[in-house]
């Protein structure tokens, strides 16, 4: 087996669990925020969210308000609110799962990001407590970062 074939096979083996989890999500009718592989990673010690007063946009979790069923669709709504007459720049929004070295899931949720927030009618997570770090900037360049917690039991 030549080197190129070996790399191709190893690459396919690394991607297979991700494709499998997304295929399973589609079969269940949901959009995975945190897969079981990501939930198995160690907790991330880093979080840039703070409690300081800021002129940046407000980021607020609207739903879920309590625990959700694991591996089942639930509505996720995160609200953005600009301050001082500025407008939210949805292209600057970023969503990280605070596991491992922080898993960037922005591309996974990009289709659900608008200037008013993030609305995913059929979000799904693996069992456990998951911290998402959401950041967004306004047209004035002011950024806000907030942690959103989802408990699945």
Secondary structure, DSSP 8 states (H G I E B T S, - for coil): --HHHHHHHHHHHHHHHHHHHHHHHHHHT-EEEE-HHHHTS-B-S------S--SS-EEEEEE--S-B-TTS-EEEEEEEE--TT--EEEEEEEEEE-BTT-EE-HHHHGGGEETTEEEEEEEEE-SEEEEEEEEEEETTS-EEEEEEEEEE-
